[in-house]
Amino acid sequence: MLKIQVNQLLERMLALEKMIEESSCCILNDFEEINVIFGIIHATAASHYLKTYLRTFTNEVDILTVAVQHLSNRRHGALIAIKRQANVEAFIHSGVPIYAKLSYSLIEAIFYNGNPLHDGGVLIDQNTIVSAGNIFPTSKQYRGEQKLGTRHRAAIGLSEQTDALVLVVSEETGRISFAVNGKLYPVHPHGLV
C-alpha cells in the first residue's frame, strides 16, 4: 500500500514538473493536492511502523490507535508505555495499580482532564493496563532543536532506557507521536489510518 502511494505521488510530481514549463498554468491547486497525498503517505507510514513495532506485544493495536486518535481529537494529553521484552517497572515510579483489560474507553477516562491520574503515564503489558499515574524518566540525551514538553521528554526517556514503545499525545497541539529506541517519531497531524 505504501509503495503504491509513493509511486502515485512520484507520478503526480512528474506531471507537475511538466506543467511548470507552461507559463499560463497556475499550479497552486496542484501543490495543495500533493500536500494532501504527502499527508496520506505520512499517516500510512506511521500506522505501518507503529503496528509493526506493537503487533507481537499486544493483540489490541487497534484499541490503542482508536484511543490515541480520540485523545488527539479532544486535545487530551496522554503518555502510554507498551512493555515489549525488557522490564520497564524498574525504570518508572509506580502509580496506581489498575490490572484491567485494555480498552479505549478506559484509556480515555484515565487521560480525561481533571482525572487524578491524567498527568502520569500508563503502563500496558500485552492486553492489560497494569497501572496509571506512573512517572517515567525524562530523557537525559535529547538535544534536539525542537522544544519538547514533559510528556515527550518522558516518552523519549523511557524508550532510551528500555525497549518499550511509548505513545504520546500533546495536550497543546493534539499531535500524536511515538518513541522507540530513544527517538521520537511524529504521526501525521490528522492521525493514524
N, C-alpha and C positions, 0 to 999 in steps of 0.2 A: 504494500500500500504506500509506504513512504517513498520508495523508489519511483513508483508511478507518479506520485505528486511532484517529486523533484524534476522528473523528466518533463512533465506538463509545464512546470514553471520555466524550465530552460527553453522550451519551445515558444512560450509566450514572450520571454525576454528577447529571443532572436527575432521574433516578429516585430517587437517594439524597436529593436535596433534598426531594422529596415525602415520603419515609419519615421524615425528621427531625421532621416535624409530628406523627407518631404517637408519643405518649409511651410506648406499650407496646412499641415496637420497638427492639431493640438493633442498632445499625448498625456495630459494630466489625468484624465479618467483612466487611462491605461495603467498609470503608476498606482492609482488607488486600487485597481483590480489586482495588480501584482502584490501590493501590500497585503491584501486580504488572503491571497494564495500563500504568501510567506507565513501569515498568522496560522493558517490551517496546517501547514507543514510543521511549524514550531509546536503546535498543540499535539499533533500526531506523534512527533518525535519524543516529546516529553512524556506522553502517555505510554509509549512503547517502552522507553527506558525504565520508567517507574514500575510498570508491570513486570518487566524482565527482572529487575532487582528484587521485587517482592514476591513473585509467583511461588517460589519454593519455600517461603517462610510464612505465608498466610493464604488461606483459600478465599479470603474476604477482601481482595484488592478492590473490587467494585464498591463495596461498602465504604472503604476508605476514600475512594475518589469522589463518591457522592457526598460524603461528609465534608471533605475539604472544599468542594465546589459550593455547597450550601453556606459554609462558613465564609468563604470568599465573597459570595454574593451579598452577604449581610455585613461584611467587614468586621467579623468577629475574629480576633487573633487566635491562633492555635499553634501548639507545639506538640507533635506526636512522634514518638520514637518507636520504631518497629524493630524488635530484637531479631537478630538473624542468628549467627552461631555463637558469637562471643558473649560472655557475661557482661551485662550492662549495669546490673544492680550495684556493683562495687563503685561505679562512677557517678551515681546520682544520689542526691539526698532524698530519701524516701518521702513520699507524700502520703496520701490516704489509700489504703488497700481497697480495691474495687472487686476484682476477680469476677467479672461479668462477661457474658458473651458479647463480642464485638458487634455493635450496631451503630448506624449513622445517627439515629436519634439520641443515643446515649452520648456519643462524641459531641454532638451539637449542644446537648444540655450541659455537659461539663464546661464547654467553652462559651456558654451564654454569659454575656456581660452581667456582672453582679453575682454570679455563682462564686463562692469562695475558692473554688478550685481552678477558675479560668486563667489565672496568671501563671500557673505552673505547667509542666509538661505531663503528657500521658505516656505510659509505657504499655506497649502491646506485645504479647508473646503469642505467636501463632494466631489464634482466633479469639483471644481473651484480652480484655482490658485489665491489666494487672493492677495498675494504680494511676492516680491522678494527683495533680498538685505537686509533682516532683520538681526538684531543682536540678537542672542539668549544668555541667561545667561549661563555662564560656571559652571560646577559642583563645588560645594564647599565641597562635601563629598567624591569625588573619591580619594581613597588612594591605588589603585591597584599598583601592581608591574610593569605593562606594562606602558611605557611612551606613552601618547596619545597626538595627535595634537589638535589644537584649535577646529576643526570641531567635533571631537569625544567628547571632553570635553563639547562642547555646546550641542551636542545631549543628553548626559547624563544629563546635567544641566536642560535643558527644560523638560526632562521626569521626573526629580526629583520634579519639581515644578508644573507640570500639568499631565494630563493623556494622553497627545499627544504621538503618536508613531513617532519617528524621524529616518529617514533613513540617512545613511551617507556613502559616498564613499570616500575612501582615495585617495588623489591625488598622493601620493608617491607609493602606492602598488596596487591600483585599487581594494582593498578588500572592500566588501560591509558588513555593519553591521547595526543593528537597535537597538535603545534604547527605552526601555519602563520601567516605574516604577523605574527609576534611575539605571537601569542595561543595559550594552551594550552586545549584542549578535552577535557573528560573523556569517556571512553567508559563506558558503563554498567558497574557493578562485575561483572556476570555475563558481560561480554564482548560480542563482536560477533555479528551474525546473518548 
